[in-house]
């Protein structure tokens, strides 16, 4: 029997073709895994995620839909989807499926092997060859340096938007509290500090047509506060 996997997809003002990407990935992965998708509409004000989910249903693709009116952030949306999951394994990524099919499969293969509770994708230097602003490149490299050389963490690309975990990892993920970008860091940092979780990293590649969102100063300022909060308060959590 194929391993059961729930793929959680946070959704905020999605592009018009995301459901096509989802169906294409389902056709690719269905011979290997029993996949169910959980789409979480995080207060979108454009697009019609509900109608697109209905289109997915009509194509026979297993998908669940969670929706609420107020935008709360990617971390919050993912916790709603993860809490609703009943599968043995959970994977999350972005609604536009920015990673190659083979990368998704590699993470799933590592996860379902049972060797690690948490499997994190990491982007190699090819990531910086994409159409990324100089500011974003510098920000990413600085944060990775902080993680690897200052914090000495084994997973250095905590912000890669492709991660999977089993039920032990699920329990840790649901303990996160950050609603926006740094929930990824909070999850991996607190998991590394845990005595009963194993973590591994798998190299992944982005698709050629990936479009990156802009980083706003207001968000960066808030996430700096969140970073300090994680570093201080995680000392008391195991």
N, C-alpha and C positions, 0 to 999 in steps of 0.2 A: 504494500500500500504506500502511495506517495505521501511524504510528510505534509501535514497541514500547516499552512502559513497564512497569516493575515497581513496584508500590506496596507499600512495606514498612510493616507495622503491628506495633508492639510491643504485647504483650498481658500484662497482669498483673491477675488477679482481675476479668475483664471483666464487664460487665452482661449480662443474659440476652438482649438483643435486638441485640447488636452485629453478628451475622451477617446479620440482616435489613437493617441499614443498609448493610452491604457489598454485598449482592445488589442493593439498590435503586440504589446508586451505580453498580454494574456495568451495570445496564440503562440508566442515563442516559448513561454515558461510552462504551459499546461502539461506537456508530456513528462515533466520532471517533478512538479509539485502540485498539491491540491490547494490552489490559491483562492483566497477571498479578499476583495478590496473593501476598505473602510474609508470613505470620503468624508472629511469633516469640513463643512462650510463655515469658515471663521468670519461671519458677518460681511460677506461680499456685498458690494454696492453696485457692481457691474457684472455683466455676464449672467448666466442662468444655470448654476451648477445642478439644481434639481432637475431641470429638463434634460441636461446632458446625462445625468445618472439614469433617467428613464430610458434614454437612448441606449445606454450600456446594458440595462436590463433586457431590453428587447433583442439584443444580440446574444443573449444567453450567458452573459458574463456575470459571475456571482459578485454582487456589490451591495454594501450597506451604506446608508446616508445619514449623517448627523448634521444638524444645522441649527444655528442660533443667530440672532439679529445683530448683536454687538461684536465688533472686532476686538478680540482679546489677545491675539498674538499666536505665533506658530507653536511655541511651547505649550500654551494652554490647549490649543486645538489638538495637538498630538496626544496630550494626556487624556482627552475625551475619547479619542479613537482607541488608544491603547487600553483604557479601562473597559471599553466595550468588547475587546477582543476575547475570544475563547480558545484560540488556536494554541498549539504547543509552541509555535515560533511566531515572532512578530518582526516585520521589517518596516522601516519608514523611509520615505524619500519625498521629493517635491512633486507637486501635481503635474508638472510638465515633463516628468521623467527625463531629467538632464543627464543621467548616466547611461552608458551603453548597456545593451541587453546582457552582454557577456560579463560586465562588471556586476550587474545585479545578480546574475547566476552564481558568480564566484563568491559573493558575500553569503548567499543562501547556502551554497555547498559547504562553506566553512562553518556556518551556523548549525546546520542540521547534522553535521558530523558529530556533534556533541562534545567537541574538545574545548569549547569556550562558551561561557554564559552570554557574553557580549562580543559581537564582531563589528568593528568600525572600519568603514572604508577610509582610505587616505589617498589624496591626490599628490602625484609626484610633480616634478618640475614642469611637466607638460602643461599643467594647470596655468602656469604663468605665461604660456605662449598664446593663451586665448585673448580675446579682445577685452582686456581688463584695464581699467584706469591705473595710472602709476600710483595714485594714492591707495587704491585697494590692494595692489601688489605689496606696497610697503607695509600696510597695515597687517596683511596676512603673514608676511615674513617676520615682522616684529613679534606678533602674537605667537607664532610657532617657535621662535627663539625663546620667548618667555616660558613656554610650556616645556620645551626640551632641555634648555640649559639652566633655567632658574628653578622650575618646579620638578625637573627630572622625571617627567611622566613618560611611560612607555608608548602612549598614543599621542603623537605630536600634532595631528591634524584633527583636532576635536570638532572643528566647524564643518567638516565634510558632511553633506546632507544625505548620507546613506549609511544606515546602521541597522543591525538586527540583534535580537536577544531572545532568550528562552524565558520561562516563567520566573526564574530567579532574577534575571535581568529586568523583567517587567516590573517586579516589585520595587526594584531600585529606581527605575525610571519614573514610576508614579510618585516617588518621594521628592521629585524635583519641584521647584516652586517658581522658577523664572519663566515668564510668559513669552519673552521674545528671544532674540538671537542667542544669547549665552546659555540657554537651557541645555544645549549640546555639551558645552564645557562643564556645566554643573553636573550633568549625568556622568560623564566620563571621569571627572575629577573625584566625585564622591564614590564612584564604583572602584576606582584605583585604590582609594583609601580603605575599602571594605576588605575584610579578612576572608570572605567566603565567595567571592566572585572572580572568575577568570576572564581575561579580556585579550583579544587578538585583533590584529589589523590586517586588512587585505587591500592591495593596491587597486585602484579603480580609475576609470577614464571617463571624462565628460564627452558628450556628443559634440560634433563640430558646430551645430547651430544654436548652442546655448546662449541665452541672453541674460546678463547679470543685472540685478536691481541696483539702484543707486543707494549709497550709504549716506544717510543724513546725520548732521552733527548732533542734533537733539537725541537721536537714538544712540549714537556712540557715547554721549555723555551719560545717558541712563545705564547703558551696558557697563560702563566703567564702574558705576556704583554697584551694579549686580556682581561684577567680578570680585570686588572687595568683599561683598557680602558672602559669596561662596567661600572665599579663602578663609574668612574669619569664622563663620558659623558651621562649616563642615567639619571643623575640628571636634565638634561634640557629637557628630553622627558617625555610626559604623554601619 
